[in-house]
Structures are given as C-alpha cells and as structure tokens.
Amino acid sequence: MKSTLRWTWPILATALVLLLPWGLYALRSKRALDVAVLDKTVPYRSRVEHRSLFWLLDHLKIVGPKGVGYDRDADYLGAFPGPTPGDPPARTVDLTLDRARSADAVYLVDTYGVYRDDLLSGPEMKAALERSPRIYGGLTLSEAEAARAAAESGRTLIAEFNTLGSPTADDARRSLEETLGVRWTRWIGRFFSDLSDRSEVPEWMRRDYEREWGRPWEFEGPGYVLLQDDVHCEVLRVGVEAKRIGLTLEREAPVDRLLVDVADGTAYPYWFDVVAAEPGSSVLASFAWRLEAKGLERLEARGLPERFPAVVRRERRGGGPSYYFAGDFADNPMPDGRVPFAGYATLRRWLERGKLTPSELAFYWRFYVPMMTRLLDETPHRPG
C-alpha cells in the first residue's frame, strides 16, 4: 500500500502541473474586439505579414463583433491571393472611412503591395529580389484620411513599417505622419544573417551600394544595411562596424504601462525605418545601435542617430491613441495552430532569452507579444 502511494503522488502532481495550464486556459473567457487589419503585401497564401498577429488574437481568445474568432485568410483588408500560387490577387479591398470608424482598432500592417515578379516563383512562394511593376500596393490618401478619422473618433490606430515608405505617395504619407506624430527620414534598414546570400540580399540594394561607392559588393557574414532613396547605402558588418548584436530595442524611462513585460536589449532582426517623433508624441521604446568605433563614424558621417524611435504613441484630446512601430513587427514566421495553455507566452519569452544572434522568434516573444497583449487589453470594445 505504501509503495503504491509513493508512486501515486508524483503521478498526480505531474498530471496537475500539466493539466492546470490547460484548465486555466479553457476557463479564459472570449473577448470581443473589432480589429480592422490592412495588409496589401499578400502575394501568397502564407500571409506572413499578418499571420503572427492573427495567431496572437486567437491565443488571447479575441473574437470579432459576431463572437467568431479571426480567420487570417479572410478577416482582413488588402490583397487576397488567387486560387493558384503565382496568380495575381483575386480581389483587393481598401480601407474605407466607414470601416475605419466602425472598428475598435485599425492596424495598418503592411502596404508595400504585390509585384509582378513576386508571382513568378509559383508554388515556391519566394519573393523576387529585383524590382518589377506593381500590381497593387501603397497607402492611398483616402485610406490615410480614414485612419486619421478612426483616431479622431476615439479608435485605436496602429501602423508599422513600411506604411510610410514606398510606394505610398507623398500626400498620403504626410497625412499619416501628422496623424501618427512622426516624421520619416527616408532612411530604412535591415539585418542580414549573410550579406553574400543572393537569395536574401536584393539586387537593387547591391546596385545602390555599387553606384554610390564605385566598388563591387563583396561583403560576407552578418551585417546591417542602411539605405535612403536609392541614393545612399551604408553597410555595417558585424565584427567590423557593428557588435555581434548590433541593434537592440530599449524601453524609455519611465517605462510605459504597455511595456512593463517587455525585455530590454532584445535584438531586432528585420526591416526598420528611421523616424523622428514630433512634438506632442511620446517615444515608448527606441532602437539603439551597438557599434564599434568605425560604425559610429559611419553614422556620424550620414547624420544618423545612435538611438531613434521604435514605438511612438500620440494621444489626442477627445480621440483615441495612435501608435507607430518603426519596424516590420508583425512579420514573423509563426506556425499554424493554437497552443491552449495559460502562461505559454511567458514560457516562450523566458526560453527565447538565450538567442545569441538576432532572431525573429526571440523578438516576437520577448517584445511584440507582451506589448501587443497589453495594447489589445487596453483597447475598448464599442458594441455596434
């Protein structure tokens, strides 16, 4: 009998540890929130630009106004791929004034668009690394004005890279900049794990460098590339101009309520742009360069700051808050399927601490998820 009890208690304790997170998650109630997501960069059915956002909505049990969970394949605005890989968009849907005002939150995920050569890879679903004619893309002036109306009517507005960049026209960009309280410097950048990889580094980027510097692109290994309007191109190589982790996200003091669970020093792994916050806006988090002396010299030569806004909030009297994320924050390689365990996000945030190089998953779990969880929690639902 004693022997049986000796083995029974550990089994019961293990079962409790495993079942408790599942049970707590099952007891979590659904929450209605009307989120209008605009994603024009959907050449393929993978929908990578917004799939990690929809994974989080599902994990948090956030549902639409009708009580049904969000479908990443249908519940967004923008480009909808054709039935066969390589087909042009079957249809496109822009953000309208009525849709913006009816939503609880408007999220401008990506407006770069769909281009002819992106479709040539067919089933491989591989984006082209050379420029080609645009099929659909760019934020329109009417969409920028709809986004402004959403914020002015008390809705939460979120926009991120590259809503301000090409191919958005100047009038739409100026309107959105004013709404968000930021100014785009026209500088953009990206981390590459291997600067010699022709399957990742765009050909136009190589040409920009060679045209300005008058010498061939012969870089190898990891590094960061900064560009401005196809005119200026700067390369910061890890171990030469940049440290092993060359660009991190850091919270500003005092730490904002949205970022209390976010980890300082999170390496940023992808596309970003350099913006300045306008008077009246608050910088909640910043990108911070970690460079060698040669890298600091290159920044100074370009007139670029060592620290620049990553998350900016503008609050308006009588209106809703607007946020600008100066990076491709929602573009993360998430698998399908819910993980029905309470505390799963916290566990992943802890497990991702040990990454020694910039990682999209580490950024997602250590920065994006905790920030967006609180932001969504603070967004009120207004029943129609």
DOBADREN-834087 format. One record per residue: chain; x, y, z of N, C-alpha, C in turn; residue in one letter; residue number from 1. Coordinates in steps of 0.2 Angstrom, whole numbers. Layout:
BEGIN
ATOM unit   n_u   n_v   n_w  ca_u  ca_v  ca_w   c_u   c_v   c_w code pos
ATOM    A     X     Y     Z     X     Y     Z     X     Y     Z    a NUM
...
//
This chain:
BEGIN
ATOM unit   n_u   n_v   n_w  ca_u  ca_v  ca_w   c_u   c_v   c_w code pos
ATOM    A     4    -6     0     0     0     0     4     6     0    m   1
ATOM    A     9     6     5    14    12     5    17    13    -2    k   2
ATOM    A    20     8    -5    23     8   -11    19    11   -16    s   3
ATOM    A    12     9   -16     8    12   -21     7    19   -21    t   4
ATOM    A     6    21   -14     5    28   -13    11    32   -15    l   5
ATOM    A    17    29   -14    23    33   -15    24    34   -23    r   6
ATOM    A    21    30   -27    21    31   -34    15    35   -36    w   7
ATOM    A    10    35   -33     3    39   -35     4    46   -34    t   8
ATOM    A     7    49   -29     8    56   -28    12    59   -33    w   9
ATOM    A    18    57   -35    21    60   -40    18    60   -47    p  10
ATOM    A    14    55   -48    10    55   -55     4    60   -54    i  11
ATOM    A     1    60   -49    -4    65   -48    -2    72   -48    l  12
ATOM    A     4    73   -45     7    80   -45     9    82   -52    a  13
ATOM    A    12    77   -56    14    79   -63     8    80   -67    t  14
ATOM    A     3    76   -66    -3    77   -70    -6    84   -69    a  15
ATOM    A    -6    86   -62    -9    93   -60    -5    98   -64    l  16
ATOM    A     2    98   -64     6   103   -67     5   103   -74    v  17
ATOM    A     3    98   -78     2    98   -85    -5   100   -86    l  18
ATOM    A   -10    98   -82   -17   100   -83   -19   107   -81    l  19
ATOM    A   -16   109   -76   -18   116   -73   -17   121   -79    l  20
ATOM    A   -12   122   -82   -11   127   -88   -17   126   -93    p  21
ATOM    A   -18   120   -95   -23   119  -100   -30   121   -97    w  22
ATOM    A   -32   119   -90   -38   120   -87   -39   128   -87    g  23
ATOM    A   -34   132   -84   -34   139   -84   -36   142   -91    l  24
ATOM    A   -32   139   -96   -34   142  -102   -41   141  -105    y  25
ATOM    A   -43   135  -103   -50   133  -105   -55   138  -102    a  26
ATOM    A   -54   140   -96   -58   144   -92   -58   151   -94    l  27
ATOM    A   -53   153   -98   -52   160  -100   -58   162  -105    r  28
ATOM    A   -61   167  -103   -67   169  -107   -65   173  -114    s  29
ATOM    A   -69   172  -119   -68   176  -125   -69   183  -124    k  30
ATOM    A   -66   187  -128   -67   195  -128   -68   197  -135    r  31
ATOM    A   -73   201  -136   -75   204  -142   -71   210  -144    a  32
ATOM    A   -68   211  -150   -64   217  -151   -64   217  -159    l  33
ATOM    A   -66   223  -162   -67   223  -169   -60   226  -172    d  34
ATOM    A   -56   222  -174   -49   225  -177   -49   225  -184    v  35
ATOM    A   -49   230  -187   -48   231  -195   -41   231  -197    a  36
ATOM    A   -39   225  -200   -32   224  -202   -31   226  -209    v  37
ATOM    A   -26   230  -211   -25   231  -218   -18   228  -220    l  38
ATOM    A   -18   224  -224   -12   220  -227   -12   220  -234    d  39
ATOM    A    -8   224  -238    -8   224  -245    -2   220  -248    k  40
ATOM    A     2   217  -243     8   213  -246     6   206  -245    t  41
ATOM    A     2   203  -249    -1   196  -248     0   193  -255    v  42
ATOM    A     6   192  -258     6   189  -264     5   181  -264    p  43
ATOM    A     6   178  -258     5   171  -257     0   170  -251    y  44
ATOM    A    -2   163  -251    -7   161  -246    -4   161  -239    r  45
ATOM    A     2   161  -239     6   161  -232     4   167  -228    s  46
ATOM    A     2   172  -231     0   178  -227     5   180  -221    r  47
ATOM    A    11   180  -223    16   180  -217    16   187  -214    v  48
ATOM    A    14   192  -217    14   199  -215     9   200  -209    e  49
ATOM    A     4   196  -209    -1   197  -203    -2   190  -199    h  50
ATOM    A     1   185  -201    -1   178  -198     1   178  -190    r  51
ATOM    A     6   181  -188     8   181  -181     3   185  -177    s  52
ATOM    A     1   191  -180    -4   195  -177   -11   191  -176    l  53
ATOM    A   -13   187  -181   -19   183  -180   -18   177  -175    f  54
ATOM    A   -12   175  -175   -10   169  -170   -11   172  -163    w  55
ATOM    A    -9   178  -162   -10   181  -155   -17   183  -154    l  56
ATOM    A   -21   185  -158   -28   186  -157   -31   180  -155    l  57
ATOM    A   -30   174  -159   -33   168  -157   -31   166  -150    d  58
ATOM    A   -24   166  -149   -22   164  -142   -25   168  -136    h  59
ATOM    A   -26   174  -137   -29   178  -132   -37   178  -132    l  60
ATOM    A   -39   173  -136   -47   172  -137   -50   179  -139    k  61
ATOM    A   -47   183  -143   -51   189  -145   -55   187  -151    i  62
ATOM    A   -61   189  -151   -65   187  -157   -68   193  -160    v  63
ATOM    A   -71   192  -166   -74   198  -169   -81   200  -166    g  64
ATOM    A   -84   205  -168   -91   208  -165   -96   202  -165    p  65
ATOM    A   -96   197  -170  -101   192  -170   -99   186  -166    k  66
ATOM    A   -94   187  -162   -92   181  -157   -88   176  -161    g  67
ATOM    A   -86   177  -167   -82   171  -170   -75   174  -171    v  68
ATOM    A   -70   169  -170   -63   170  -170   -61   173  -177    g  69
ATOM    A   -55   176  -177   -52   179  -183   -49   174  -187    y  70
ATOM    A   -51   174  -194   -48   170  -199   -43   174  -203    d  71
ATOM    A   -37   172  -202   -31   175  -206   -32   175  -213    r  72
ATOM    A   -36   171  -216   -37   170  -223   -42   175  -226    d  73
ATOM    A   -46   177  -221   -52   181  -224   -53   188  -220    a  74
ATOM    A   -52   188  -214   -54   194  -209   -49   199  -209    d  75
ATOM    A   -47   202  -215   -43   207  -216   -44   211  -222    y  76
ATOM    A   -41   217  -223   -42   221  -229   -35   221  -233    l  77
ATOM    A   -36   222  -240   -29   222  -244   -30   217  -249    g  78
ATOM    A   -24   213  -251   -24   209  -256   -26   202  -254    a  79
ATOM    A   -30   199  -259   -32   192  -257   -29   187  -263    f  80
ATOM    A   -25   183  -262   -21   179  -267   -26   175  -271    p  81
ATOM    A   -25   174  -278   -29   169  -282   -28   162  -280    g  82
ATOM    A   -32   158  -283   -33   151  -280   -26   147  -282    p  83
ATOM    A   -22   149  -287   -16   145  -288   -10   149  -287    t  84
ATOM    A    -5   147  -284     1   151  -282     4   153  -289    p  85
ATOM    A     5   160  -289     8   163  -295     2   167  -298    g  86
ATOM    A    -4   166  -296   -10   170  -299    -9   177  -296    d  87
ATOM    A   -12   182  -300   -12   189  -297   -18   189  -292    p  88
ATOM    A   -18   194  -287   -24   194  -282   -31   193  -285    p  89
ATOM    A   -35   189  -282   -41   188  -285   -46   194  -283    a  90
ATOM    A   -44   197  -278   -48   204  -277   -44   208  -272    r  91
ATOM    A   -45   214  -272   -42   219  -267   -47   223  -263    t  92
ATOM    A   -46   225  -257   -51   228  -253   -47   234  -249    v  93
ATOM    A   -49   240  -251   -45   246  -247   -49   247  -241    d  94
ATOM    A   -45   251  -236   -48   253  -230   -53   259  -232    l  95
ATOM    A   -59   259  -230   -64   264  -231   -65   268  -224    t  96
ATOM    A   -68   274  -225   -69   278  -220   -74   275  -215    l  97
ATOM    A   -80   272  -218   -85   268  -214   -82   263  -210    d  98
ATOM    A   -77   259  -213   -74   253  -210   -70   255  -204    r  99
ATOM    A   -66   261  -205   -61   263  -200   -65   266  -194    a 100
ATOM    A   -70   269  -195   -74   272  -190   -78   267  -186    r 101
ATOM    A   -80   261  -189   -84   256  -186   -80   252  -181    s 102
ATOM    A   -73   251  -183   -69   247  -179   -67   249  -172    a 103
ATOM    A   -65   245  -168   -62   247  -162   -55   249  -162    d 104
ATOM    A   -51   245  -167   -44   247  -168   -43   246  -176    a 105
ATOM    A   -39   250  -179   -36   249  -185   -29   248  -185    v 106
ATOM    A   -27   243  -189   -20   241  -189   -17   241  -196    y 107
ATOM    A   -13   245  -198   -10   246  -204    -4   241  -204    l 108
ATOM    A    -4   235  -206     1   230  -205     6   231  -210    v 109
ATOM    A     4   232  -217     9   232  -222     6   235  -229    d 110
ATOM    A     9   240  -232     6   242  -238    10   242  -244    t 111
ATOM    A    16   238  -243    21   238  -249    17   235  -255    y 112
ATOM    A    14   230  -255    10   228  -260    12   221  -264    g 113
ATOM    A     9   220  -269    11   214  -273    13   216  -280    v 114
ATOM    A    19   213  -282    23   215  -288    23   209  -293    y 115
ATOM    A    23   211  -299    23   206  -305    28   200  -303    r 116
ATOM    A    34   201  -302    39   196  -302    39   192  -295    d 117
ATOM    A    35   195  -290    34   191  -284    30   184  -286    d 118
ATOM    A    26   185  -291    22   179  -293    25   174  -297    l 119
ATOM    A    31   175  -300    35   171  -304    37   164  -301    l 120
ATOM    A    38   164  -295    40   158  -291    35   153  -291    s 121
ATOM    A    29   155  -292    23   150  -291    23   146  -285    g 122
ATOM    A    23   139  -285    22   136  -278    28   137  -273    p 123
ATOM    A    34   139  -275    39   141  -271    37   146  -266    e 124
ATOM    A    33   151  -269    31   157  -265    37   161  -262    m 125
ATOM    A    41   162  -267    48   166  -265    47   173  -268    k 126
ATOM    A    48   178  -264    48   185  -266    54   186  -271    a 127
ATOM    A    52   190  -276    58   192  -280    63   197  -277    a 128
ATOM    A    69   197  -279    74   201  -276    76   207  -281    l 129
ATOM    A    72   207  -286    73   213  -291    66   216  -291    e 130
ATOM    A    66   223  -293    60   227  -293    57   225  -300    r 131
ATOM    A    50   226  -299    46   224  -305    39   228  -305    s 132
ATOM    A    35   229  -310    29   233  -310    25   231  -304    p 133
ATOM    A    22   236  -301    17   235  -295    10   233  -298    r 134
ATOM    A     7   228  -295     0   226  -297    -4   229  -292    i 135
ATOM    A    -3   230  -286    -7   233  -281    -3   235  -275    y 136
ATOM    A    -4   240  -272     0   242  -266     1   250  -265    g 137
ATOM    A     3   252  -259     4   259  -257    -2   261  -253    g 138
ATOM    A    -1   265  -248    -7   268  -244   -10   273  -248    l 139
ATOM    A   -16   274  -249   -19   279  -253   -21   285  -249    t 140
ATOM    A   -22   291  -251   -24   297  -247   -30   296  -244    l 141
ATOM    A   -35   293  -247   -42   291  -244   -41   286  -238    s 142
ATOM    A   -36   282  -239   -35   277  -233   -32   281  -227    e 143
ATOM    A   -27   285  -229   -23   289  -224   -28   293  -220    a 144
ATOM    A   -33   296  -224   -38   300  -221   -43   296  -216    e 145
ATOM    A   -45   290  -219   -49   286  -215   -45   284  -208    a 146
ATOM    A   -39   283  -208   -35   281  -202   -35   287  -198    a 147
ATOM    A   -35   293  -200   -35   299  -196   -42   299  -193    r 148
ATOM    A   -47   298  -197   -54   299  -194   -55   293  -189    a 149
ATOM    A   -52   287  -189   -53   282  -184   -50   285  -177    a 150
ATOM    A   -44   288  -178   -41   290  -172   -45   296  -169    a 151
ATOM    A   -47   301  -173   -51   306  -171   -57   304  -167    e 152
ATOM    A   -60   299  -170   -67   297  -167   -66   292  -161    s 153
ATOM    A   -60   291  -158   -59   288  -152   -56   281  -153    g 154
ATOM    A   -55   279  -159   -52   272  -160   -45   272  -159    r 155
ATOM    A   -42   266  -158   -35   265  -158   -32   263  -165    t 156
ATOM    A   -27   267  -167   -24   266  -173   -17   264  -172    l 157
ATOM    A   -15   259  -176    -8   256  -176    -6   256  -183    i 158
ATOM    A     0   258  -184     4   257  -191    11   255  -190    a 159
ATOM    A    14   252  -195    21   250  -194    24   250  -201    e 160
ATOM    A    30   249  -201    34   248  -207    31   243  -212    f 161
ATOM    A    30   245  -218    33   251  -221    27   255  -224    n 162
ATOM    A    22   257  -220    16   261  -222    18   267  -224    t 163
ATOM    A    24   270  -221    26   277  -223    30   277  -230    l 164
ATOM    A    33   271  -231    38   270  -236    35   269  -243    g 165
ATOM    A    40   268  -248    37   267  -255    33   260  -255    s 166
ATOM    A    28   260  -259    26   265  -264    20   270  -262    p 167
ATOM    A    20   271  -255    15   276  -253    17   283  -256    t 168
ATOM    A    12   287  -258    13   293  -261    14   298  -256    a 169
ATOM    A    17   304  -258    19   309  -253    13   312  -249    d 170
ATOM    A     7   313  -253     2   316  -249    -1   312  -244    d 171
ATOM    A    -2   305  -246    -4   300  -241     1   300  -235    a 172
ATOM    A     7   300  -236    12   299  -231    12   305  -226    r 173
ATOM    A    12   311  -229    11   317  -225     5   317  -220    r 174
ATOM    A    -1   315  -223    -7   314  -219    -6   309  -213    s 175
ATOM    A    -3   304  -215    -2   298  -210     3   301  -205    l 176
ATOM    A     9   304  -207    14   306  -202    11   311  -197    e 177
ATOM    A     6   315  -199     3   320  -195    -1   317  -190    e 178
ATOM    A    -5   311  -192    -9   308  -188    -5   304  -182    t 179
ATOM    A     0   301  -185     4   297  -180     9   301  -176    l 180
ATOM    A    11   307  -178    15   311  -174    23   309  -175    g 181
ATOM    A    24   307  -181    31   305  -183    33   309  -189    v 182
ATOM    A    39   309  -191    42   311  -197    47   306  -200    r 183
ATOM    A    46   304  -206    50   299  -209    56   302  -212    w 184
ATOM    A    62   299  -210    68   302  -213    70   300  -220    t 185
ATOM    A    66   295  -222    68   292  -229    73   286  -228    r 186
ATOM    A    76   285  -222    81   280  -221    77   274  -219    w 187
ATOM    A    79   268  -222    77   262  -220    83   257  -219    i 188
ATOM    A    82   251  -216    87   247  -214    85   240  -213    g 189
ATOM    A    90   235  -213    88   228  -212    94   224  -210    r 190
ATOM    A    93   220  -206    99   215  -204    98   209  -208    f 191
ATOM    A   104   207  -210   105   201  -215   110   196  -211    f 192
ATOM    A   108   190  -211   112   185  -207   119   183  -212    s 193
ATOM    A   118   184  -218   124   183  -223   123   188  -228    d 194
ATOM    A   128   193  -229   127   198  -234   129   196  -241    l 195
ATOM    A   132   190  -241   134   187  -248   128   183  -251    s 196
ATOM    A   123   182  -247   117   177  -249   113   181  -254    d 197
ATOM    A   113   179  -260   109   182  -266   102   180  -265    r 198
ATOM    A   100   175  -261    93   173  -260    90   177  -255    s 199
ATOM    A    94   182  -252    91   186  -247    92   193  -248    e 200
ATOM    A    98   195  -250   100   202  -252    98   204  -259    v 201
ATOM    A    93   209  -259    90   211  -265    96   214  -270    p 202
ATOM    A    95   213  -277    99   215  -282    99   223  -282    e 203
ATOM    A    94   226  -281    94   233  -281    98   236  -275    w 204
ATOM    A    98   233  -270   102   235  -264   109   235  -266    m 205
ATOM    A   111   230  -269   118   229  -271   120   235  -276    r 206
ATOM    A   115   236  -281   117   241  -286   117   248  -283    r 207
ATOM    A   113   249  -278   113   256  -274   120   257  -271    d 208
ATOM    A   123   251  -268   129   252  -265   135   253  -270    y 209
ATOM    A   135   249  -275   140   250  -280   140   256  -284    e 210
ATOM    A   134   259  -285   133   266  -288   136   271  -284    r 211
ATOM    A   135   271  -277   137   276  -273   144   276  -272    e 212
ATOM    A   147   270  -270   154   269  -268   158   267  -274    w 213
ATOM    A   156   265  -280   160   264  -285   165   258  -285    g 214
ATOM    A   162   253  -281   166   247  -280   161   241  -279    r 215
ATOM    A   163   235  -280   158   229  -280   156   227  -273    p 216
ATOM    A   150   225  -273   148   222  -266   151   215  -265    w 217
ATOM    A   156   215  -260   159   209  -259   159   207  -251    e 218
ATOM    A   153   209  -248   153   208  -241   151   201  -240    f 219
ATOM    A   153   198  -234   151   192  -231   149   192  -224    e 220
ATOM    A   146   187  -222   144   187  -215   138   191  -213    g 221
ATOM    A   136   191  -207   131   195  -204   132   203  -204    p 222
ATOM    A   127   207  -205   128   214  -205   121   218  -206    g 223
ATOM    A   121   224  -206   116   229  -206   117   233  -213    y 224
ATOM    A   111   234  -216   112   238  -222   107   244  -221    v 225
ATOM    A   109   250  -222   105   256  -222   105   260  -228    l 226
ATOM    A    99   262  -230    98   265  -237    93   271  -237    l 227
ATOM    A    94   275  -241    90   281  -242    89   283  -249    q 228
ATOM    A    82   282  -251    80   284  -258    84   281  -264    d 229
ATOM    A    87   275  -264    91   273  -269    97   277  -270    d 230
ATOM    A    99   282  -266   104   286  -267   110   285  -262    v 231
ATOM    A   109   283  -256   114   282  -251   113   275  -248    h 232
ATOM    A   119   271  -247   119   264  -245   125   264  -240    c 233
ATOM    A   123   261  -234   129   260  -229   128   253  -227    e 234
ATOM    A   134   250  -226   134   243  -224   138   243  -217    v 235
ATOM    A   135   240  -212   138   239  -205   139   232  -204    l 236
ATOM    A   145   230  -205   147   222  -204   148   221  -197    r 237
ATOM    A   145   215  -195   146   213  -188   153   211  -187    v 238
ATOM    A   156   213  -182   163   212  -181   168   217  -184    g 239
ATOM    A   165   221  -188   170   227  -191   167   234  -189    v 240
ATOM    A   161   235  -191   157   241  -189   152   240  -183    e 241
ATOM    A   149   234  -183   144   233  -178   146   227  -173    a 242
ATOM    A   144   227  -167   145   222  -162   140   216  -164    k 243
ATOM    A   141   210  -161   138   204  -163   130   205  -163    r 244
ATOM    A   128   209  -158   121   211  -158   121   218  -159    i 245
ATOM    A   120   221  -165   121   227  -167   116   232  -166    g 246
ATOM    A   109   230  -165   104   234  -165    99   231  -160    l 247
ATOM    A    97   235  -155    93   232  -150    87   237  -148    t 248
ATOM    A    82   234  -145    76   238  -143    76   239  -135    l 249
ATOM    A    75   246  -134    76   248  -127    70   252  -125    e 250
ATOM    A    68   251  -119    62   255  -116    65   262  -114    r 251
ATOM    A    60   267  -115    62   273  -112    59   274  -105    e 252
ATOM    A    63   278  -101    61   279   -94    56   286   -94    a 253
ATOM    A    51   286   -90    49   280   -86    45   275   -90    p 254
ATOM    A    46   268   -89    43   263   -93    36   264   -93    v 255
ATOM    A    33   264   -99    26   264  -101    23   258   -99    d 256
ATOM    A    16   259   -97    12   253   -95    12   247  -100    r 257
ATOM    A    12   249  -106    12   244  -112    18   240  -112    l 258
ATOM    A    24   242  -109    30   239  -110    33   236  -104    l 259
ATOM    A    29   235   -98    31   233   -92    34   225   -93    v 260
ATOM    A    31   221   -97    33   214   -98    38   213  -103    d 261
ATOM    A    40   219  -107    45   218  -112    52   218  -110    v 262
ATOM    A    56   214  -113    63   214  -111    68   219  -115    a 263
ATOM    A    71   223  -111    76   227  -114    82   223  -117    d 264
ATOM    A    85   226  -122    91   223  -125    89   218  -130    g 265
ATOM    A    82   217  -132    80   212  -137    83   214  -144    t 266
ATOM    A    86   209  -147    89   211  -154    84   211  -159    a 267
ATOM    A    85   216  -163    80   217  -168    82   214  -175    y 268
ATOM    A    78   210  -178    81   205  -184    79   207  -191    p 269
ATOM    A    75   212  -192    72   213  -199    72   220  -201    y 270
ATOM    A    67   222  -206    67   228  -208    65   233  -203    w 271
ATOM    A    67   239  -204    65   245  -200    66   252  -203    f 272
ATOM    A    63   257  -201    65   263  -204    66   268  -198    d 273
ATOM    A    70   274  -200    72   279  -195    67   284  -196    v 274
ATOM    A    64   286  -190    59   291  -189    61   296  -184    v 275
ATOM    A    58   302  -184    59   306  -178    52   307  -175    a 276
ATOM    A    51   308  -169    45   309  -165    44   317  -165    a 277
ATOM    A    38   319  -167    36   326  -167    34   328  -160    e 278
ATOM    A    34   335  -159    32   337  -153    24   335  -151    p 279
ATOM    A    23   333  -145    17   330  -143    16   323  -143    g 280
ATOM    A    21   319  -146    21   312  -146    26   309  -141    s 281
ATOM    A    25   303  -139    29   300  -134    33   294  -137    s 282
ATOM    A    39   294  -136    43   288  -138    43   283  -132    v 283
ATOM    A    40   277  -133    40   272  -128    46   268  -128    l 284
ATOM    A    48   266  -134    54   262  -135    58   264  -141    a 285
ATOM    A    65   263  -140    69   265  -145    74   260  -148    s 286
ATOM    A    76   260  -154    81   256  -157    88   259  -154    f 287
ATOM    A    92   255  -152    99   258  -150   104   254  -154    a 288
ATOM    A   109   257  -157   114   254  -160   120   252  -155    w 289
ATOM    A   123   246  -157   129   244  -153   134   243  -158    r 290
ATOM    A   138   248  -159   143   248  -164   150   249  -162    l 291
ATOM    A   155   247  -166   162   248  -165   163   255  -167    e 292
ATOM    A   169   258  -166   171   265  -167   170   266  -175    a 293
ATOM    A   172   261  -179   171   263  -186   164   263  -188    k 294
ATOM    A   159   260  -185   152   260  -186   149   267  -184    g 295
ATOM    A   152   269  -178   150   276  -175   152   281  -180    l 296
ATOM    A   158   281  -183   160   286  -188   155   286  -194    e 297
ATOM    A   153   280  -196   149   280  -202   142   283  -200    r 298
ATOM    A   139   282  -194   133   285  -193   134   293  -193    l 299
ATOM    A   139   295  -190   140   302  -189   141   305  -196    e 300
ATOM    A   144   302  -201   145   304  -207   139   305  -211    a 301
ATOM    A   134   300  -209   127   301  -213   122   305  -209    r 302
ATOM    A   124   308  -203   120   312  -199   114   307  -196    g 303
ATOM    A   116   301  -195   111   297  -192   112   296  -184    l 304
ATOM    A   106   295  -180   107   295  -173   109   288  -171    p 305
ATOM    A   112   288  -165   114   281  -162   107   278  -158    e 306
ATOM    A   102   282  -157    96   280  -154    90   283  -157    r 307
ATOM    A    85   280  -160    80   283  -163    73   279  -162    f 308
ATOM    A    68   282  -163    61   279  -160    59   273  -163    p 309
ATOM    A    57   268  -159    55   261  -162    47   261  -161    a 310
ATOM    A    45   263  -155    37   263  -154    36   270  -151    v 311
ATOM    A    31   274  -155    29   280  -154    21   281  -153    v 312
ATOM    A    19   284  -148    12   285  -146    10   292  -147    r 313
ATOM    A     5   294  -150     2   300  -150    -5   300  -147    r 314
ATOM    A    -6   304  -142   -13   304  -139   -16   311  -140    e 315
ATOM    A   -23   311  -141   -26   317  -143   -32   318  -139    r 316
ATOM    A   -34   324  -137   -39   325  -133   -46   324  -137    r 317
ATOM    A   -50   320  -134   -56   318  -137   -56   312  -142    g 318
ATOM    A   -50   310  -143   -49   305  -148   -45   299  -145    g 319
ATOM    A   -43   294  -150   -40   288  -147   -33   289  -149    g 320
ATOM    A   -29   284  -146   -22   284  -146   -19   281  -153    p 321
ATOM    A   -14   284  -156   -11   281  -162    -4   279  -160    s 322
ATOM    A    -2   273  -163     5   270  -162     8   269  -169    y 323
ATOM    A    15   271  -169    19   269  -175    24   264  -172    y 324
ATOM    A    25   258  -175    30   254  -174    35   254  -180    f 325
ATOM    A    41   257  -179    46   258  -184    50   252  -186    a 326
ATOM    A    46   246  -187    49   240  -189    44   236  -192    g 327
ATOM    A    46   230  -195    41   225  -198    39   221  -193    d 328
ATOM    A    36   223  -187    34   220  -181    30   214  -182    f 329
ATOM    A    25   214  -186    20   209  -187    22   203  -191    a 330
ATOM    A    28   204  -195    30   199  -200    35   194  -196    d 331
ATOM    A    32   189  -194    36   183  -190    33   176  -192    n 332
ATOM    A    38   172  -193    37   165  -196    33   161  -191    p 333
ATOM    A    27   162  -190    23   158  -185    20   152  -188    m 334
ATOM    A    20   146  -185    16   140  -187     9   141  -186    p 335
ATOM    A     5   137  -189    -2   137  -188    -4   133  -181    d 336
ATOM    A   -10   134  -179   -12   131  -173   -12   134  -166    g 337
ATOM    A   -17   134  -162   -17   137  -156   -13   132  -151    r 338
ATOM    A   -10   135  -146    -7   132  -140   -11   133  -134    v 339
ATOM    A   -15   129  -132   -20   130  -127   -18   129  -120    p 340
ATOM    A   -13   133  -118   -10   133  -111    -9   140  -108    f 341
ATOM    A   -12   141  -103   -11   148   -99    -3   148   -97    a 342
ATOM    A     0   154   -98     7   155   -97    11   153  -103    g 343
ATOM    A     9   151  -108    13   149  -114    17   155  -116    y 344
ATOM    A    14   161  -117    18   166  -120    24   168  -115    a 345
ATOM    A    22   168  -108    28   169  -103    33   164  -104    t 346
ATOM    A    31   158  -104    36   152  -105    41   154  -111    l 347
ATOM    A    38   155  -117    42   157  -123    46   163  -122    r 348
ATOM    A    44   168  -119    48   174  -118    54   172  -114    r 349
ATOM    A    53   167  -109    59   165  -105    64   161  -109    w 350
ATOM    A    61   156  -113    65   152  -117    69   155  -122    l 351
ATOM    A    67   161  -125    70   164  -130    76   169  -128    e 352
ATOM    A    77   169  -121    82   174  -119    89   172  -121    r 353
ATOM    A    90   166  -123    97   164  -124    99   165  -131    g 354
ATOM    A    95   167  -136    97   168  -143   104   173  -143    k 355
ATOM    A   109   170  -147   115   174  -147   115   178  -153    l 356
ATOM    A   111   178  -158   111   182  -164   103   184  -165    t 357
ATOM    A   102   190  -169    96   192  -170    91   187  -172    p 358
ATOM    A    85   186  -169    80   181  -171    73   184  -171    s 359
ATOM    A    70   182  -176    63   184  -177    58   181  -171    e 360
ATOM    A    59   175  -170    55   172  -164    57   175  -158    l 361
ATOM    A    63   177  -156    65   180  -150    62   187  -149    a 362
ATOM    A    62   191  -155    59   197  -155    51   196  -154    f 363
ATOM    A    48   192  -157    41   191  -157    39   189  -149    y 364
ATOM    A    42   185  -146    40   183  -140    43   187  -134    w 365
ATOM    A    48   191  -135    51   195  -130    49   202  -130    r 366
ATOM    A    47   204  -136    45   211  -137    38   212  -139    f 367
ATOM    A    36   209  -145    30   210  -149    24   208  -145    y 368
ATOM    A    24   201  -143    19   198  -139    17   202  -133    v 369
ATOM    A    22   203  -128    20   206  -122    17   213  -123    p 370
ATOM    A    20   217  -128    17   224  -129    10   224  -132    m 371
ATOM    A     9   219  -137     3   219  -141    -3   216  -136    m 372
ATOM    A    -1   212  -132    -6   209  -127    -9   215  -123    t 373
ATOM    A    -4   219  -120    -7   224  -116   -10   230  -120    r 374
ATOM    A    -8   231  -126   -11   236  -130   -18   234  -132    l 375
ATOM    A   -19   227  -134   -26   225  -135   -30   225  -129    l 376
ATOM    A   -27   223  -123   -31   223  -117   -34   230  -116    d 377
ATOM    A   -30   235  -118   -32   242  -116   -37   245  -121    e 378
ATOM    A   -38   242  -127   -42   244  -132   -49   242  -131    t 379
ATOM    A   -54   247  -130   -61   246  -128   -65   244  -134    p 380
ATOM    A   -69   239  -132   -74   237  -137   -80   241  -137    h 381
ATOM    A   -83   244  -143   -89   248  -143   -94   244  -147    r 382
ATOM    A   -98   241  -144  -104   237  -147  -107   241  -152    p 383
ATOM    A  -109   238  -158  -112   242  -163  -120   242  -162    g 384
//
